[in-house]
Amino acid sequence: MFRKNPPEGEMPGPEDFRFTDPEIPAVACCCPARPTVKVIMPPAAGRPHPVDLWLCGHHYRASLAALLAAGATVEDLTAPPARPQADQVAAPA
Ligand SMILES: [Zn+2]
């Protein structure tokens, strides 16, 4: 039942790359959940450089209006890595 190595034919299916990509933190910035999106906050008064925020789906949806107002860029971590989806949520300048 709890074997260290699964026998041939019992290998796990395709993994969610959020769990294997070393560049994605195991815990979101907002809560102990896995991050679903990477939000890049643009520079602003008192913040001279962009800041990355790793948010879970729940807190991303809860913060969406504020993120839109701040002109944040959102990268969906659930998208396949071969086709990264960087969506600019702010209106183009
Ligand atoms: Zn959260």
PDB file of the backbone (N, CA, C, O) and the ligand in Angstrom, with CONECT records:
HET     ZN  A 101       1
ATOM      1  N   MET A   1       0.829  -1.196   0.000  1.00  0.00           N
ATOM      2  CA  MET A   1       0.000   0.000   0.000  1.00  0.00           C
ATOM      3  C   MET A   1       0.871   1.257   0.000  1.00  0.00           C
ATOM      4  O   MET A   1       0.654   2.151  -0.819  1.00  0.00           O
ATOM      5  N   PHE A   2       1.821   1.341   0.874  1.00  0.00           N
ATOM      6  CA  PHE A   2       2.691   2.510   0.913  1.00  0.00           C
ATOM      7  C   PHE A   2       4.092   2.121   0.478  1.00  0.00           C
ATOM      8  O   PHE A   2       5.019   2.063   1.286  1.00  0.00           O
ATOM      9  N   ARG A   3       4.226   1.859  -0.799  1.00  0.00           N
ATOM     10  CA  ARG A   3       5.523   1.471  -1.340  1.00  0.00           C
ATOM     11  C   ARG A   3       6.339   2.709  -1.662  1.00  0.00           C
ATOM     12  O   ARG A   3       5.801   3.748  -2.047  1.00  0.00           O
ATOM     13  N   LYS A   4       7.651   2.578  -1.497  1.00  0.00           N
ATOM     14  CA  LYS A   4       8.525   3.703  -1.794  1.00  0.00           C
ATOM     15  C   LYS A   4       8.555   3.980  -3.293  1.00  0.00           C
ATOM     16  O   LYS A   4       8.479   5.136  -3.710  1.00  0.00           O
ATOM     17  N   ASN A   5       8.662   2.954  -4.090  1.00  0.00           N
ATOM     18  CA  ASN A   5       8.714   3.104  -5.545  1.00  0.00           C
ATOM     19  C   ASN A   5       7.527   2.375  -6.156  1.00  0.00           C
ATOM     20  O   ASN A   5       7.381   1.167  -5.972  1.00  0.00           O
ATOM     21  N   PRO A   6       6.675   3.097  -6.883  1.00  0.00           N
ATOM     22  CA  PRO A   6       5.545   2.412  -7.515  1.00  0.00           C
ATOM     23  C   PRO A   6       6.055   1.477  -8.603  1.00  0.00           C
ATOM     24  O   PRO A   6       7.008   1.812  -9.306  1.00  0.00           O
ATOM     25  N   PRO A   7       5.438   0.315  -8.750  1.00  0.00           N
ATOM     26  CA  PRO A   7       5.859  -0.599  -9.804  1.00  0.00           C
ATOM     27  C   PRO A   7       5.543  -0.045 -11.181  1.00  0.00           C
ATOM     28  O   PRO A   7       4.777   0.908 -11.326  1.00  0.00           O
ATOM     29  N   GLU A   8       6.147  -0.660 -12.187  1.00  0.00           N
ATOM     30  CA  GLU A   8       5.897  -0.219 -13.571  1.00  0.00           C
ATOM     31  C   GLU A   8       4.400  -0.203 -13.833  1.00  0.00           C
ATOM     32  O   GLU A   8       3.677  -1.090 -13.379  1.00  0.00           O
ATOM     33  N   GLY A   9       3.945   0.783 -14.551  1.00  0.00           N
ATOM     34  CA  GLY A   9       2.535   0.877 -14.885  1.00  0.00           C
ATOM     35  C   GLY A   9       1.718   1.603 -13.838  1.00  0.00           C
ATOM     36  O   GLY A   9       0.542   1.890 -14.064  1.00  0.00           O
ATOM     37  N   GLU A  10       2.321   1.908 -12.687  1.00  0.00           N
ATOM     38  CA  GLU A  10       1.608   2.644 -11.640  1.00  0.00           C
ATOM     39  C   GLU A  10       2.238   4.005 -11.398  1.00  0.00           C
ATOM     40  O   GLU A  10       2.067   4.597 -10.332  1.00  0.00           O
ATOM     41  N   MET A  11       2.956   4.488 -12.377  1.00  0.00           N
ATOM     42  CA  MET A  11       3.578   5.803 -12.213  1.00  0.00           C
ATOM     43  C   MET A  11       2.482   6.864 -12.159  1.00  0.00           C
ATOM     44  O   MET A  11       1.441   6.721 -12.800  1.00  0.00           O
ATOM     45  N   PRO A  12       2.720   7.934 -11.389  1.00  0.00           N
ATOM     46  CA  PRO A  12       1.712   8.988 -11.315  1.00  0.00           C
ATOM     47  C   PRO A  12       1.505   9.652 -12.671  1.00  0.00           C
ATOM     48  O   PRO A  12       2.406   9.657 -13.510  1.00  0.00           O
ATOM     49  N   GLY A  13       0.331  10.203 -12.879  1.00  0.00           N
ATOM     50  CA  GLY A  13      -0.003  10.867 -14.130  1.00  0.00           C
ATOM     51  C   GLY A  13       0.736  12.186 -14.258  1.00  0.00           C
ATOM     52  O   GLY A  13       1.597  12.513 -13.442  1.00  0.00           O
ATOM     53  N   PRO A  14       0.390  12.933 -15.286  1.00  0.00           N
ATOM     54  CA  PRO A  14       1.041  14.224 -15.482  1.00  0.00           C
ATOM     55  C   PRO A  14       0.874  15.093 -14.243  1.00  0.00           C
ATOM     56  O   PRO A  14      -0.224  15.225 -13.702  1.00  0.00           O
ATOM     57  N   GLU A  15       1.979  15.682 -13.805  1.00  0.00           N
ATOM     58  CA  GLU A  15       1.920  16.470 -12.590  1.00  0.00           C
ATOM     59  C   GLU A  15       1.591  17.918 -12.901  1.00  0.00           C
ATOM     60  O   GLU A  15       1.902  18.427 -13.977  1.00  0.00           O
ATOM     61  N   ASP A  16       0.969  18.558 -11.957  1.00  0.00           N
ATOM     62  CA  ASP A  16       0.747  19.988 -12.042  1.00  0.00           C
ATOM     63  C   ASP A  16       2.113  20.632 -11.854  1.00  0.00           C
ATOM     64  O   ASP A  16       2.733  20.470 -10.803  1.00  0.00           O
ATOM     65  N   PHE A  17       2.595  21.368 -12.871  1.00  0.00           N
ATOM     66  CA  PHE A  17       3.947  21.887 -12.800  1.00  0.00           C
ATOM     67  C   PHE A  17       4.121  22.912 -11.685  1.00  0.00           C
ATOM     68  O   PHE A  17       5.250  23.249 -11.328  1.00  0.00           O
ATOM     69  N   ARG A  18       3.004  23.415 -11.126  1.00  0.00           N
ATOM     70  CA  ARG A  18       3.139  24.322  -9.985  1.00  0.00           C
ATOM     71  C   ARG A  18       3.795  23.621  -8.801  1.00  0.00           C
ATOM     72  O   ARG A  18       4.370  24.271  -7.928  1.00  0.00           O
ATOM     73  N   PHE A  19       3.706  22.280  -8.776  1.00  0.00           N
ATOM     74  CA  PHE A  19       4.246  21.533  -7.662  1.00  0.00           C
ATOM     75  C   PHE A  19       5.690  21.122  -7.908  1.00  0.00           C
ATOM     76  O   PHE A  19       6.367  20.656  -6.991  1.00  0.00           O
ATOM     77  N   THR A  20       6.174  21.292  -9.153  1.00  0.00           N
ATOM     78  CA  THR A  20       7.520  20.834  -9.484  1.00  0.00           C
ATOM     79  C   THR A  20       8.440  21.951  -9.945  1.00  0.00           C
ATOM     80  O   THR A  20       9.658  21.775  -9.945  1.00  0.00           O
ATOM     81  N   ASP A  21       7.888  23.104 -10.340  1.00  0.00           N
ATOM     82  CA  ASP A  21       8.722  24.201 -10.812  1.00  0.00           C
ATOM     83  C   ASP A  21       9.392  24.869  -9.617  1.00  0.00           C
ATOM     84  O   ASP A  21       8.710  25.412  -8.747  1.00  0.00           O
ATOM     85  N   PRO A  22      10.745  24.833  -9.567  1.00  0.00           N
ATOM     86  CA  PRO A  22      11.431  25.412  -8.398  1.00  0.00           C
ATOM     87  C   PRO A  22      11.291  26.934  -8.308  1.00  0.00           C
ATOM     88  O   PRO A  22      11.578  27.524  -7.266  1.00  0.00           O
ATOM     89  N   GLU A  23      10.852  27.567  -9.396  1.00  0.00           N
ATOM     90  CA  GLU A  23      10.704  29.024  -9.361  1.00  0.00           C
ATOM     91  C   GLU A  23       9.369  29.445  -8.761  1.00  0.00           C
ATOM     92  O   GLU A  23       9.159  30.627  -8.486  1.00  0.00           O
ATOM     93  N   ILE A  24       8.467  28.493  -8.557  1.00  0.00           N
ATOM     94  CA  ILE A  24       7.161  28.812  -7.978  1.00  0.00           C
ATOM     95  C   ILE A  24       7.184  28.416  -6.510  1.00  0.00           C
ATOM     96  O   ILE A  24       7.407  27.249  -6.189  1.00  0.00           O
ATOM     97  N   PRO A  25       6.954  29.378  -5.611  1.00  0.00           N
ATOM     98  CA  PRO A  25       6.982  29.038  -4.186  1.00  0.00           C
ATOM     99  C   PRO A  25       5.874  28.052  -3.811  1.00  0.00           C
ATOM    100  O   PRO A  25       4.821  28.015  -4.448  1.00  0.00           O
ATOM    101  N   ALA A  26       6.122  27.263  -2.781  1.00  0.00           N
ATOM    102  CA  ALA A  26       5.155  26.258  -2.352  1.00  0.00           C
ATOM    103  C   ALA A  26       3.947  26.893  -1.682  1.00  0.00           C
ATOM    104  O   ALA A  26       2.872  26.295  -1.640  1.00  0.00           O
ATOM    105  N   VAL A  27       4.121  28.104  -1.156  1.00  0.00           N
ATOM    106  CA  VAL A  27       3.068  28.766  -0.405  1.00  0.00           C
ATOM    107  C   VAL A  27       2.855  30.161  -0.985  1.00  0.00           C
ATOM    108  O   VAL A  27       3.815  30.863  -1.305  1.00  0.00           O
ATOM    109  N   ALA A  28       1.594  30.555  -1.116  1.00  0.00           N
ATOM    110  CA  ALA A  28       1.272  31.884  -1.635  1.00  0.00           C
ATOM    111  C   ALA A  28       1.671  32.961  -0.621  1.00  0.00           C
ATOM    112  O   ALA A  28       1.911  32.672   0.552  1.00  0.00           O
ATOM    113  N   CYS A  29       1.737  34.206  -1.100  1.00  0.00           N
ATOM    114  CA  CYS A  29       2.042  35.338  -0.215  1.00  0.00           C
ATOM    115  C   CYS A  29       0.874  35.633   0.730  1.00  0.00           C
ATOM    116  O   CYS A  29       1.072  36.190   1.810  1.00  0.00           O
ATOM    117  N   CYS A  30      -0.336  35.261   0.324  1.00  0.00           N
ATOM    118  CA  CYS A  30      -1.537  35.679   1.034  1.00  0.00           C
ATOM    119  C   CYS A  30      -2.003  34.680   2.088  1.00  0.00           C
ATOM    120  O   CYS A  30      -2.638  35.072   3.066  1.00  0.00           O
ATOM    121  N   CYS A  31      -1.699  33.395   1.907  1.00  0.00           N
ATOM    122  CA  CYS A  31      -2.211  32.362   2.792  1.00  0.00           C
ATOM    123  C   CYS A  31      -1.416  31.081   2.538  1.00  0.00           C
ATOM    124  O   CYS A  31      -0.558  31.078   1.656  1.00  0.00           O
ATOM    125  N   PRO A  32      -1.659  30.005   3.265  1.00  0.00           N
ATOM    126  CA  PRO A  32      -0.857  28.783   3.100  1.00  0.00           C
ATOM    127  C   PRO A  32      -1.157  27.976   1.838  1.00  0.00           C
ATOM    128  O   PRO A  32      -0.546  26.927   1.630  1.00  0.00           O
ATOM    129  N   ALA A  33      -2.076  28.433   0.994  1.00  0.00           N
ATOM    130  CA  ALA A  33      -2.423  27.687  -0.219  1.00  0.00           C
ATOM    131  C   ALA A  33      -1.309  27.797  -1.260  1.00  0.00           C
ATOM    132  O   ALA A  33      -0.437  28.661  -1.167  1.00  0.00           O
ATOM    133  N   ARG A  34      -1.356  26.895  -2.262  1.00  0.00           N
ATOM    134  CA  ARG A  34      -0.438  26.988  -3.396  1.00  0.00           C
ATOM    135  C   ARG A  34      -0.807  28.215  -4.229  1.00  0.00           C
ATOM    136  O   ARG A  34      -1.991  28.497  -4.412  1.00  0.00           O
ATOM    137  N   PRO A  35       0.189  28.950  -4.738  1.00  0.00           N
ATOM    138  CA  PRO A  35      -0.145  30.089  -5.604  1.00  0.00           C
ATOM    139  C   PRO A  35      -0.741  29.624  -6.923  1.00  0.00           C
ATOM    140  O   PRO A  35      -0.323  28.618  -7.495  1.00  0.00           O
ATOM    141  N   THR A  36      -1.727  30.381  -7.392  1.00  0.00           N
ATOM    142  CA  THR A  36      -2.379  30.114  -8.668  1.00  0.00           C
ATOM    143  C   THR A  36      -1.966  31.138  -9.717  1.00  0.00           C
ATOM    144  O   THR A  36      -1.935  30.840 -10.911  1.00  0.00           O
ATOM    145  N   VAL A  37      -1.651  32.337  -9.265  1.00  0.00           N
ATOM    146  CA  VAL A  37      -1.220  33.394 -10.178  1.00  0.00           C
ATOM    147  C   VAL A  37      -0.011  34.113  -9.595  1.00  0.00           C
ATOM    148  O   VAL A  37       0.174  34.184  -8.380  1.00  0.00           O
ATOM    149  N   LYS A  38       0.806  34.644 -10.505  1.00  0.00           N
ATOM    150  CA  LYS A  38       1.893  35.547 -10.122  1.00  0.00           C
ATOM    151  C   LYS A  38       1.470  36.928 -10.577  1.00  0.00           C
ATOM    152  O   LYS A  38       1.275  37.167 -11.769  1.00  0.00           O
ATOM    153  N   VAL A  39       1.327  37.837  -9.623  1.00  0.00           N
ATOM    154  CA  VAL A  39       0.918  39.202  -9.919  1.00  0.00           C
ATOM    155  C   VAL A  39       2.151  40.085  -9.822  1.00  0.00           C
ATOM    156  O   VAL A  39       2.885  40.033  -8.835  1.00  0.00           O
ATOM    157  N   ILE A  40       2.374  40.884 -10.838  1.00  0.00           N
ATOM    158  CA  ILE A  40       3.500  41.813 -10.833  1.00  0.00           C
ATOM    159  C   ILE A  40       2.936  43.212 -10.646  1.00  0.00           C
ATOM    160  O   ILE A  40       2.289  43.769 -11.533  1.00  0.00           O
ATOM    161  N   MET A  41       3.200  43.765  -9.467  1.00  0.00           N
ATOM    162  CA  MET A  41       2.724  45.117  -9.172  1.00  0.00           C
ATOM    163  C   MET A  41       3.709  46.109  -9.774  1.00  0.00           C
ATOM    164  O   MET A  41       4.915  45.992  -9.560  1.00  0.00           O
ATOM    165  N   PRO A  42       3.206  47.084 -10.526  1.00  0.00           N
ATOM    166  CA  PRO A  42       4.111  48.045 -11.164  1.00  0.00           C
ATOM    167  C   PRO A  42       4.703  49.004 -10.133  1.00  0.00           C
ATOM    168  O   PRO A  42       4.186  49.136  -9.024  1.00  0.00           O
ATOM    169  N   PRO A  43       5.796  49.671 -10.513  1.00  0.00           N
ATOM    170  CA  PRO A  43       6.350  50.684  -9.611  1.00  0.00           C
ATOM    171  C   PRO A  43       5.297  51.745  -9.307  1.00  0.00           C
ATOM    172  O   PRO A  43       4.455  52.060 -10.148  1.00  0.00           O
ATOM    173  N   ALA A  44       5.355  52.281  -8.114  1.00  0.00           N
ATOM    174  CA  ALA A  44       4.425  53.330  -7.698  1.00  0.00           C
ATOM    175  C   ALA A  44       5.138  54.207  -6.680  1.00  0.00           C
ATOM    176  O   ALA A  44       6.296  53.969  -6.335  1.00  0.00           O
ATOM    177  N   ALA A  45       4.436  55.212  -6.211  1.00  0.00           N
ATOM    178  CA  ALA A  45       5.019  56.086  -5.194  1.00  0.00           C
ATOM    179  C   ALA A  45       5.376  55.240  -3.973  1.00  0.00           C
ATOM    180  O   ALA A  45       4.529  54.526  -3.436  1.00  0.00           O
ATOM    181  N   GLY A  46       6.618  55.323  -3.544  1.00  0.00           N
ATOM    182  CA  GLY A  46       7.067  54.542  -2.403  1.00  0.00           C
ATOM    183  C   GLY A  46       7.461  53.123  -2.764  1.00  0.00           C
ATOM    184  O   GLY A  46       7.871  52.357  -1.891  1.00  0.00           O
ATOM    185  N   ARG A  47       7.344  52.753  -4.046  1.00  0.00           N
ATOM    186  CA  ARG A  47       7.746  51.418  -4.499  1.00  0.00           C
ATOM    187  C   ARG A  47       8.468  51.600  -5.839  1.00  0.00           C
ATOM    188  O   ARG A  47       7.845  51.541  -6.899  1.00  0.00           O
ATOM    189  N   PRO A  48       9.781  51.822  -5.781  1.00  0.00           N
ATOM    190  CA  PRO A  48      10.509  52.172  -7.003  1.00  0.00           C
ATOM    191  C   PRO A  48      10.642  51.026  -8.008  1.00  0.00           C
ATOM    192  O   PRO A  48      10.920  51.274  -9.181  1.00  0.00           O
ATOM    193  N   HIS A  49      10.453  49.792  -7.577  1.00  0.00           N
ATOM    194  CA  HIS A  49      10.622  48.653  -8.478  1.00  0.00           C
ATOM    195  C   HIS A  49       9.355  47.800  -8.489  1.00  0.00           C
ATOM    196  O   HIS A  49       8.578  47.832  -7.535  1.00  0.00           O
ATOM    197  N   PRO A  50       9.139  47.033  -9.569  1.00  0.00           N
ATOM    198  CA  PRO A  50       8.008  46.109  -9.580  1.00  0.00           C
ATOM    199  C   PRO A  50       8.156  45.067  -8.467  1.00  0.00           C
ATOM    200  O   PRO A  50       9.269  44.719  -8.070  1.00  0.00           O
ATOM    201  N   VAL A  51       7.029  44.583  -7.978  1.00  0.00           N
ATOM    202  CA  VAL A  51       7.026  43.583  -6.905  1.00  0.00           C
ATOM    203  C   VAL A  51       6.167  42.401  -7.333  1.00  0.00           C
ATOM    204  O   VAL A  51       5.055  42.573  -7.831  1.00  0.00           O
ATOM    205  N   ASP A  52       6.701  41.194  -7.132  1.00  0.00           N
ATOM    206  CA  ASP A  52       5.953  39.980  -7.440  1.00  0.00           C
ATOM    207  C   ASP A  52       5.110  39.581  -6.235  1.00  0.00           C
ATOM    208  O   ASP A  52       5.589  39.574  -5.101  1.00  0.00           O
ATOM    209  N   LEU A  53       3.854  39.250  -6.495  1.00  0.00           N
ATOM    210  CA  LEU A  53       2.967  38.716  -5.459  1.00  0.00           C
ATOM    211  C   LEU A  53       2.464  37.363  -5.949  1.00  0.00           C
ATOM    212  O   LEU A  53       1.959  37.249  -7.066  1.00  0.00           O
ATOM    213  N   TRP A  54       2.603  36.352  -5.120  1.00  0.00           N
ATOM    214  CA  TRP A  54       2.114  35.012  -5.468  1.00  0.00           C
ATOM    215  C   TRP A  54       0.804  34.821  -4.724  1.00  0.00           C
ATOM    216  O   TRP A  54       0.790  34.726  -3.496  1.00  0.00           O
ATOM    217  N   LEU A  55      -0.309  34.763  -5.472  1.00  0.00           N
ATOM    218  CA  LEU A  55      -1.627  34.698  -4.833  1.00  0.00           C
ATOM    219  C   LEU A  55      -2.331  33.396  -5.165  1.00  0.00           C
ATOM    220  O   LEU A  55      -2.181  32.850  -6.258  1.00  0.00           O
ATOM    221  N   CYS A  56      -3.096  32.911  -4.209  1.00  0.00           N
ATOM    222  CA  CYS A  56      -3.962  31.760  -4.469  1.00  0.00           C
ATOM    223  C   CYS A  56      -5.168  32.244  -5.279  1.00  0.00           C
ATOM    224  O   CYS A  56      -5.396  33.448  -5.391  1.00  0.00           O
ATOM    225  N   GLY A  57      -5.925  31.328  -5.832  1.00  0.00           N
ATOM    226  CA  GLY A  57      -7.068  31.684  -6.649  1.00  0.00           C
ATOM    227  C   GLY A  57      -8.106  32.484  -5.880  1.00  0.00           C
ATOM    228  O   GLY A  57      -8.673  33.444  -6.402  1.00  0.00           O
ATOM    229  N   HIS A  58      -8.351  32.089  -4.647  1.00  0.00           N
ATOM    230  CA  HIS A  58      -9.359  32.779  -3.833  1.00  0.00           C
ATOM    231  C   HIS A  58      -8.972  34.242  -3.607  1.00  0.00           C
ATOM    232  O   HIS A  58      -9.772  35.145  -3.852  1.00  0.00           O
ATOM    233  N   HIS A  59      -7.756  34.469  -3.144  1.00  0.00           N
ATOM    234  CA  HIS A  59      -7.358  35.848  -2.849  1.00  0.00           C
ATOM    235  C   HIS A  59      -7.112  36.660  -4.118  1.00  0.00           C
ATOM    236  O   HIS A  59      -7.246  37.884  -4.108  1.00  0.00           O
ATOM    237  N   TYR A  60      -6.750  35.984  -5.214  1.00  0.00           N
ATOM    238  CA  TYR A  60      -6.632  36.700  -6.490  1.00  0.00           C
ATOM    239  C   TYR A  60      -8.007  37.235  -6.902  1.00  0.00           C
ATOM    240  O   TYR A  60      -8.138  38.403  -7.268  1.00  0.00           O
ATOM    241  N   ARG A  61      -9.028  36.378  -6.841  1.00  0.00           N
ATOM    242  CA  ARG A  61     -10.373  36.828  -7.236  1.00  0.00           C
ATOM    243  C   ARG A  61     -10.878  37.908  -6.274  1.00  0.00           C
ATOM    244  O   ARG A  61     -11.540  38.859  -6.691  1.00  0.00           O
ATOM    245  N   ALA A  62     -10.562  37.755  -4.992  1.00  0.00           N
ATOM    246  CA  ALA A  62     -11.012  38.749  -4.018  1.00  0.00           C
ATOM    247  C   ALA A  62     -10.326  40.096  -4.220  1.00  0.00           C
ATOM    248  O   ALA A  62     -10.878  41.137  -3.866  1.00  0.00           O
ATOM    249  N   SER A  63      -9.109  40.076  -4.796  1.00  0.00           N
ATOM    250  CA  SER A  63      -8.324  41.303  -4.963  1.00  0.00           C
ATOM    251  C   SER A  63      -8.379  41.847  -6.374  1.00  0.00           C
ATOM    252  O   SER A  63      -7.728  42.850  -6.669  1.00  0.00           O
ATOM    253  N   LEU A  64      -9.130  41.220  -7.247  1.00  0.00           N
ATOM    254  CA  LEU A  64      -9.064  41.550  -8.668  1.00  0.00           C
ATOM    255  C   LEU A  64      -9.334  43.025  -8.945  1.00  0.00           C
ATOM    256  O   LEU A  64      -8.631  43.631  -9.753  1.00  0.00           O
ATOM    257  N   ALA A  65     -10.320  43.607  -8.305  1.00  0.00           N
ATOM    258  CA  ALA A  65     -10.647  45.014  -8.568  1.00  0.00           C
ATOM    259  C   ALA A  65      -9.479  45.921  -8.199  1.00  0.00           C
ATOM    260  O   ALA A  65      -9.158  46.852  -8.937  1.00  0.00           O
ATOM    261  N   ALA A  66      -8.848  45.656  -7.069  1.00  0.00           N
ATOM    262  CA  ALA A  66      -7.714  46.473  -6.645  1.00  0.00           C
ATOM    263  C   ALA A  66      -6.517  46.256  -7.566  1.00  0.00           C
ATOM    264  O   ALA A  66      -5.780  47.197  -7.862  1.00  0.00           O
ATOM    265  N   LEU A  67      -6.324  45.019  -8.017  1.00  0.00           N
ATOM    266  CA  LEU A  67      -5.216  44.739  -8.925  1.00  0.00           C
ATOM    267  C   LEU A  67      -5.423  45.457 -10.253  1.00  0.00           C
ATOM    268  O   LEU A  67      -4.477  46.010 -10.815  1.00  0.00           O
ATOM    269  N   LEU A  68      -6.656  45.450 -10.758  1.00  0.00           N
ATOM    270  CA  LEU A  68      -6.966  46.170 -11.997  1.00  0.00           C
ATOM    271  C   LEU A  68      -6.700  47.661 -11.835  1.00  0.00           C
ATOM    272  O   LEU A  68      -6.134  48.301 -12.721  1.00  0.00           O
ATOM    273  N   ALA A  69      -7.116  48.208 -10.693  1.00  0.00           N
ATOM    274  CA  ALA A  69      -6.938  49.634 -10.457  1.00  0.00           C
ATOM    275  C   ALA A  69      -5.459  50.000 -10.371  1.00  0.00           C
ATOM    276  O   ALA A  69      -5.068  51.113 -10.724  1.00  0.00           O
ATOM    277  N   ALA A  70      -4.638  49.062  -9.901  1.00  0.00           N
ATOM    278  CA  ALA A  70      -3.205  49.335  -9.741  1.00  0.00           C
ATOM    279  C   ALA A  70      -2.412  49.054 -11.010  1.00  0.00           C
ATOM    280  O   ALA A  70      -1.213  49.327 -11.061  1.00  0.00           O
ATOM    281  N   GLY A  71      -3.066  48.513 -12.033  1.00  0.00           N
ATOM    282  CA  GLY A  71      -2.352  48.227 -13.279  1.00  0.00           C
ATOM    283  C   GLY A  71      -1.432  47.029 -13.176  1.00  0.00           C
ATOM    284  O   GLY A  71      -0.384  46.995 -13.820  1.00  0.00           O
ATOM    285  N   ALA A  72      -1.805  46.059 -12.385  1.00  0.00           N
ATOM    286  CA  ALA A  72      -0.965  44.878 -12.194  1.00  0.00           C
ATOM    287  C   ALA A  72      -0.973  43.985 -13.428  1.00  0.00           C
ATOM    288  O   ALA A  72      -1.936  43.968 -14.196  1.00  0.00           O
ATOM    289  N   THR A  73       0.110  43.247 -13.602  1.00  0.00           N
ATOM    290  CA  THR A  73       0.211  42.236 -14.646  1.00  0.00           C
ATOM    291  C   THR A  73       0.048  40.877 -13.979  1.00  0.00           C
ATOM    292  O   THR A  73       0.643  40.626 -12.931  1.00  0.00           O
ATOM    293  N   VAL A  74      -0.753  39.997 -14.578  1.00  0.00           N
ATOM    294  CA  VAL A  74      -1.054  38.706 -13.975  1.00  0.00           C
ATOM    295  C   VAL A  74      -0.563  37.579 -14.871  1.00  0.00           C
ATOM    296  O   VAL A  74      -0.843  37.552 -16.070  1.00  0.00           O
ATOM    297  N   GLU A  75       0.171  36.654 -14.275  1.00  0.00           N
ATOM    298  CA  GLU A  75       0.626  35.461 -14.990  1.00  0.00           C
ATOM    299  C   GLU A  75      -0.091  34.258 -14.389  1.00  0.00           C
ATOM    300  O   GLU A  75       0.043  33.975 -13.198  1.00  0.00           O
ATOM    301  N   ASP A  76      -0.849  33.556 -15.219  1.00  0.00           N
ATOM    302  CA  ASP A  76      -1.606  32.393 -14.762  1.00  0.00           C
ATOM    303  C   ASP A  76      -0.676  31.196 -14.624  1.00  0.00           C
ATOM    304  O   ASP A  76      -0.123  30.720 -15.616  1.00  0.00           O
ATOM    305  N   LEU A  77      -0.502  30.714 -13.419  1.00  0.00           N
ATOM    306  CA  LEU A  77       0.426  29.602 -13.178  1.00  0.00           C
ATOM    307  C   LEU A  77      -0.181  28.262 -13.544  1.00  0.00           C
ATOM    308  O   LEU A  77       0.525  27.254 -13.569  1.00  0.00           O
ATOM    309  N   THR A  78      -1.475  28.230 -13.829  1.00  0.00           N
ATOM    310  CA  THR A  78      -2.104  26.967 -14.196  1.00  0.00           C
ATOM    311  C   THR A  78      -2.046  26.733 -15.698  1.00  0.00           C
ATOM    312  O   THR A  78      -2.431  25.666 -16.176  1.00  0.00           O
ATOM    313  N   ALA A  79      -1.562  27.734 -16.452  1.00  0.00           N
ATOM    314  CA  ALA A  79      -1.420  27.571 -17.901  1.00  0.00           C
ATOM    315  C   ALA A  79      -0.215  26.675 -18.171  1.00  0.00           C
ATOM    316  O   ALA A  79       0.728  26.670 -17.379  1.00  0.00           O
ATOM    317  N   PRO A  80      -0.221  25.921 -19.261  1.00  0.00           N
ATOM    318  CA  PRO A  80       0.944  25.088 -19.589  1.00  0.00           C
ATOM    319  C   PRO A  80       2.192  25.947 -19.734  1.00  0.00           C
ATOM    320  O   PRO A  80       2.105  27.053 -20.268  1.00  0.00           O
ATOM    321  N   PRO A  81       3.357  25.474 -19.273  1.00  0.00           N
ATOM    322  CA  PRO A  81       4.568  26.285 -19.305  1.00  0.00           C
ATOM    323  C   PRO A  81       5.024  26.622 -20.715  1.00  0.00           C
ATOM    324  O   PRO A  81       5.704  27.629 -20.910  1.00  0.00           O
ATOM    325  N   ALA A  82       4.668  25.803 -21.709  1.00  0.00           N
ATOM    326  CA  ALA A  82       5.076  26.084 -23.079  1.00  0.00           C
ATOM    327  C   ALA A  82       4.335  27.279 -23.649  1.00  0.00           C
ATOM    328  O   ALA A  82       4.794  27.918 -24.595  1.00  0.00           O
ATOM    329  N   ARG A  83       3.178  27.574 -23.059  1.00  0.00           N
ATOM    330  CA  ARG A  83       2.393  28.712 -23.524  1.00  0.00           C
ATOM    331  C   ARG A  83       2.084  29.621 -22.348  1.00  0.00           C
ATOM    332  O   ARG A  83       0.945  29.661 -21.881  1.00  0.00           O
ATOM    333  N   PRO A  84       3.091  30.359 -21.857  1.00  0.00           N
ATOM    334  CA  PRO A  84       2.822  31.226 -20.707  1.00  0.00           C
ATOM    335  C   PRO A  84       1.788  32.286 -21.058  1.00  0.00           C
ATOM    336  O   PRO A  84       1.807  32.853 -22.151  1.00  0.00           O
ATOM    337  N   GLN A  85       0.896  32.542 -20.126  1.00  0.00           N
ATOM    338  CA  GLN A  85      -0.147  33.539 -20.333  1.00  0.00           C
ATOM    339  C   GLN A  85       0.118  34.724 -19.426  1.00  0.00           C
ATOM    340  O   GLN A  85      -0.240  34.719 -18.248  1.00  0.00           O
ATOM    341  N   ALA A  86       0.742  35.724 -19.985  1.00  0.00           N
ATOM    342  CA  ALA A  86       0.941  36.957 -19.233  1.00  0.00           C
ATOM    343  C   ALA A  86      -0.088  37.944 -19.734  1.00  0.00           C
ATOM    344  O   ALA A  86       0.028  38.479 -20.837  1.00  0.00           O
ATOM    345  N   ASP A  87      -1.074  38.175 -18.932  1.00  0.00           N
ATOM    346  CA  ASP A  87      -2.150  39.075 -19.313  1.00  0.00           C
ATOM    347  C   ASP A  87      -1.939  40.431 -18.661  1.00  0.00           C
ATOM    348  O   ASP A  87      -1.755  40.537 -17.448  1.00  0.00           O
ATOM    349  N   GLN A  88      -1.970  41.436 -19.471  1.00  0.00           N
ATOM    350  CA  GLN A  88      -1.910  42.776 -18.932  1.00  0.00           C
ATOM    351  C   GLN A  88      -3.333  43.159 -18.566  1.00  0.00           C
ATOM    352  O   GLN A  88      -4.177  43.333 -19.445  1.00  0.00           O
ATOM    353  N   VAL A  89      -3.602  43.292 -17.283  1.00  0.00           N
ATOM    354  CA  VAL A  89      -4.969  43.568 -16.875  1.00  0.00           C
ATOM    355  C   VAL A  89      -5.286  45.052 -16.957  1.00  0.00           C
ATOM    356  O   VAL A  89      -6.452  45.445 -16.936  1.00  0.00           O
ATOM    357  N   ALA A  90      -4.248  45.878 -17.051  1.00  0.00           N
ATOM    358  CA  ALA A  90      -4.503  47.312 -17.151  1.00  0.00           C
ATOM    359  C   ALA A  90      -4.667  47.688 -18.614  1.00  0.00           C
ATOM    360  O   ALA A  90      -4.197  46.982 -19.506  1.00  0.00           O
ATOM    361  N   ALA A  91      -5.335  48.800 -18.849  1.00  0.00           N
ATOM    362  CA  ALA A  91      -5.487  49.278 -20.213  1.00  0.00           C
ATOM    363  C   ALA A  91      -4.119  49.679 -20.758  1.00  0.00           C
ATOM    364  O   ALA A  91      -3.291  50.205 -20.014  1.00  0.00           O
ATOM    365  N   PRO A  92      -3.873  49.441 -22.038  1.00  0.00           N
ATOM    366  CA  PRO A  92      -2.567  49.823 -22.597  1.00  0.00           C
ATOM    367  C   PRO A  92      -2.354  51.318 -22.511  1.00  0.00           C
ATOM    368  O   PRO A  92      -3.293  52.108 -22.618  1.00  0.00           O
ATOM    369  N   ALA A  93      -1.092  51.693 -22.313  1.00  0.00           N
ATOM    370  CA  ALA A  93      -0.768  53.122 -22.146  1.00  0.00           C
ATOM    371  C   ALA A  93      -0.854  53.860 -23.474  1.00  0.00           C
ATOM    372  O   ALA A  93      -0.615  55.066 -23.526  1.00  0.00           O
TER     373      ALA A  93
HETATM  374 ZN    ZN A 101      -4.597  33.141  -0.476  1.00  0.00          ZN2+
END
